[in-house]
Amino acid sequence: MSSSISPRVACIWGTNGISGTALLDALLKQSVNEWNRIICISQRRFQLDIKDERIQFISIDILNSTSDEISNELIKINGQTITDVFHYTYIEKSTEEELDRINRIIFEKALDVCVRVAGKTLKSFSLQTGYKYYGVHKTKEDLSQTPFIEDAPRHQGVNFYFTQEDLLKTYAEKYQWRYIITRPSTIIGVAKGNFMNFATTIALYATIQKELNQPLIFPGNKKSWNRISDHSTASNNAHFQLWTVLNEQIQHEIFNIANGDLVRFRDLWPKIEHYFGFEQYDQKLDDNEAQLKLAEYMPKHKDIWVRIAQRENLDTKAFDYATWAFVDGSLKSSNDRYGDLSKARQFGWTIEVDTFDGYVQCFDRLKQLKMIPI
């Protein structure tokens, strides 16, 4: 990758999450002459075992800190030189209204801080939203037509992605930034304590079932077993986001980003079974009701995890990183969900990723991190 602007200074909001971690990995592969500093912001302390002199980390509670307090922390590490922002910060809430209210607050703070601290140097702002923009979490009546296209009509009611995207467009126009919005599908990746982590949750579930000598029951119904969907491997998303920022032909654009293949869980699940050493199970699927609800089933087996972790010298907190309800919710819908990548292709993006390979990379990484047994 090359750029006419050098050196660049990146600022990643939400570095400890799946997407922030993947973006940091992608940046660290770039030349120091191109990216000579990487400012990382997250609430929790730095979760990654990475040593690179370009990294400067700020641990701060964005929701409960003022814009002045956040700005002061950035100024201490010369945040006035930031050229490119990547935003992934997200706080999970139980209702649409609260989700919108809280995430509006933290995103508006990020925008305000960027104006205050780096208003003279900031060139691009990259925001990651996702397929919830298209109503995948709502009823079929609210779901956009497949394949999802970037200018699809918005569904009725509140959606915090609508709020975030509108805010970014307003700030970008006012302060003359390039804005780039990317909308991934279900993200495959690894991060400790992430609130929307599908692959890690499945891996922990498989670990428990293996210990109990039980089959890997698909935690969904017949419709979700057969639905067509795409996935977005975090490393691929990050490379795409970095590519868009470095491509000066891309100005004020919104893109879907996914692996490029379409999958059904009826094909994917047997491969996951094989990876973890299960015999293929004859799934007993109901049209509407899930065979098993992880949010009910898994908390009953935390003692099993403690036993495994102690025996295998694993991270005892890994069980707490799982998001059982998130997986249940993801597998509840029977509606096909996949995006059109034509726009990214038109700008020159040609990369395709095998979705199961993405799961394998994730599971292998979890073993390296001692979050599941080898």
N, C-alpha and C positions, 0 to 999 in steps of 0.2 A: 504494500500500500504506500502511496505517496501523496503528498499534499503541498500546495503552494504556500501554506502558512506553517512556519516552523521557527522555534520549537513551540509545541502546544502544551497546555496545562489542562488536564482533565479533572473534573470534580464529579465524583460518583455519590449520589444520595441513595443510601440503602445498600451499602457495599456487602454487608454480611448475608444478604439474601441469596437465593438461587441465581437470580439474574445479575445482581451486582458482583457476585463472586466470578461469574463467567465473563463479565465485561472486564474485570480486573485482570483475569488470566489472559484475555485477548490483548489488552494494552501492554502487559508486561512482555509480550512477544514482539512488540514493536521496538524500533530503534530508539535509543535515548536521545538521539538527535531530532527525532520527530515528536516524541512525548517525553519531555524531560522531567515532568512532575505529575504525580497522580494523587489528588486529594480525596480521601475516603471519609464519608460521613455515615455513621450508624449510631443507634441508641446503645447497643451493647458494645463491649470492648471488641477489639479486632479478633475474629474467630479463626483466621487462617494462619497456618504456619508458613509464612512467606517472608523472605528477607530480600528487600530491594530498596536501595537508598532513595528511589524516586517516590516511594509511598510515604504519605503523611496522613495520619489518622486522627479523626476527631470523634470522640464518643460523647454524644449529647442527646438528651431527650427532646426531640424536636417539638413534640406536641405541647410539652409543659415548659418549654423555654421561650423566651421572647425573641423576636427578630433581632433585637440589639445584642442579646447574649450570643446568639448563633453567629451573628456578624463579627463580633469581637473575637470569637474563636478562630474564624477564618482569617481575619486580619493578622492574627498572631503568627500564622504560617504563610503570610504573603498571598492570601487569596485574591488579592487585587490583580493577579496575573492570569486568572482562570480564563481559558479561551473556549472550552467545550464542556457542557454539563450533560450528564446522563442521570435521569431520575427514575428510581425504582421503589422509593419508599411507599409503604402500604401498611395500614392498620386494619385488621379484621374487626368487623362489628356484626351484630346479629340481625339488624334491620337495614333495609335499603336507605332509609332516611338518616340513620346514624352513621352508616358507612359513608354516605355522601358528605355529611356535615364534618366528620372528623378528618376525612382525607382531603377535603377542600382546605381545611385549616392548615394541615402540614404542607400541602402543595403550594398554597399561597405564601406561606412563610419561606419556602425554598425560592420561589420566584422573587419575593421582596428582598431576600438576602442577596441573591445574585445581582439584583439591580444596585443595591447599596455598595456591595463589596467589589464587584467585577463589571460594573456597568460600562466602563470604558474599554474593556478588553474582550468581553464575552461575544463570541461569534455565532455559536450554535447551541441549541438546547434540544436534547433528545429525550422524549418521554415515551415510556412503555406503558400501554394500557392492555387491551386484550379482547378476546372474543365475547366477554360480557357486554361489550358495546353492541353486539348483534342480538343480545337477549338470550344467550344459551342457558342462562340461569332462570329463565321465566317460562311462561306457557308457550305452546306452539303458536298461538295467535300473535304473540309478541316477537317471535323469532324471525330474523331476517331470512329471506330466501337464500337457499344454497345454490352455488357456492357464494359465500359472503363476499361482497365487494365493498371497497373502502367508502364509497359514497352512498351506501345503503340508507334508506330512511330510518330515522330513530324511532324506537318504540315509545309508547306513552309512559309517562311517569318518571320517577327519579332514577338516575344512573350516574354514579360518581365519575365514570369515565367521560360522560358528556361534559360534566362540570370541569374536569381537569383539562380536557382538550380545548374547551372554549376559553378557559383562563390562559392557557399557553398561547393560543392564537392572539388574544388581546395584548398580552405582554410583548410577544414577538413583534407585532405590528408597531406598538408604541416605542419600543427600544431598538428596533431594527436588528433583531436576531433572525438567523435561520432557525426554523423549527422543523423537527422531524418526529413524527409519531409512528410507533410500530405497535401492531396488534398481533401478538402471538396466540396460539391455541394453548391447550394443556401443556405446561412446561415440564420437560424432563431434565432434572438436574439435582445437585446436591448442595445443601446448606443446612447447618445446624440451627434448629429452632425456627425454621421457616413456617409460616402459617398456611401456605398453600403448596404442599409438597406431596405430589401423587406417588412418585416412584419410591421415595424413601418409606412412605407409609406401607406400600405393597411389600417392600423388602422386609420390613419388620413383621408384618403379618405372616409372610412366608416363613420367617425364622421361627415364630411361635408355633405355627402349624407343623413344621418339621420336628420340632422338639416334642410335640404332643403325638407325633405319628398319625396326624390327621391329614386328609387331602386338602389341596389348595382350592377351596370352594370359591367360585367367582362371586364377589359381593355385589351382585346386580341382578337384573331380571333378563328375560329373554329378549326384550326389545333393545336394551343397552348392549347385550351380547352381540346382537346382529347389526347395530347401527354403524353407519360409516362416519369416520372422524379422521382428523389429522392431528398431529402432535408437533410440538416445537421444542427441539432439543436446545437447552440453554446455551451451549457453546456456539451453535449455529446462529441463534438469535443475536448473540454478542458480536459475532463476526459480521453479521449483516448490519447491525447498528453502527459498528465502527466504520464499515464500508460506506454507509450512507453519509456519515459525517465527513469522511474524507473525499467524497465525490462532490465536487463543487457544482456539478450540473443539477444536483438535488437541492431544491430550494422550497421550503414550506410544503412538505409532502407528508402523506399518510400512507403507510404500507401494511398489508398483512404479511406476516412472516411465519412460515411453517416448514416442516422438513421436505415437503414436496410429494410424499406418498400418502395414500389413503389406506386406512387399516380398519379392521373390525376386531373386536376383542375375541371373537370366536377363533380367529387366526393367531392373534397375539398371545392370548392366555396360555395355550399349550406350550409356546416357546418359553414363557416365564416359568411354567411348571418344570420344564426340562432343565432350565438354568439352575434352579434350586434343588434339583434331584428328586422331584415328585413323579410318580406315575400319573399318566393323564387320567383325570377324574371325569366320570360321566355326569356332567352337570345336570341338576334337577331344577330346571328353570321355569318359573312362572311368568306369565305375560307381563304382569305389573309389579308384583311383590318381589323384593330382593331375597335371594336365598339366605343371605346373612348380612346383618348390619354391623359394620365394624365398630361404630360408636357404642353399640351395646355389648358386643362380644369381646372386644379387645381389653377394655379396662378390667375385666374379670380375670385376666391372665397376666397381669403385671408381675405377679410373683414368679411366673415362669420366666419372664424376661430377666428378672433380677438373678435368678439361678443361672441362666445362660451367660449373662454378663460376667458374673463372678467366676464361672468356670473357664470362660474363654478370654478373660481379661479385656472385656469390651467397655465402651463408654456407657456407664450405668444410666446416664441421662438420655440416651438415644431414644428410649421408649417415649419420652416426653416430646421428642421432635416430631412424632407422628401426628397426622391430622386426620383422624378417623372420620369425622363428620364431613370433612371436605371431600374425601374419596366417596363416601356414601352419596353425597350430593351430586358429585360428578357423574356417578353411575346411575342416578335416579332417572334422568331424562332419556326418553326413547328416540329423541329427534336426532337426525343426522346433523353433523356440525363440522364444516370444513370451509376453508377460505380459498378465494381465487388469488393466485400469486402472479397473475398476468402483469400487474403494474410493476412489481419488482423485476420481473423478467424484462419488461420493456426498457428499464433503466440499466440492464446489463447483468443482473444477478442470475447466475446459472447453477449455483450449488444445490444439490439434492442430498438428503441424509436419510439413511435407512432408520426407521423409527425403532425397530427392535435393537439395532446396534446402539442407539441412544440409551435404551434401557440397560443394555449390557455395560456400557461405559459408566453409567450411574451406579449400578450394583457393584461393579469392580471398585469404584471409588469409595463406596461405603465400606467395603472390606479394608481398603487401605487406611481409612480413617478409624478403623476398629469400632464401627457402628453396627456391623453384622458379622457373624463368624465367617472365616475363610472356608 
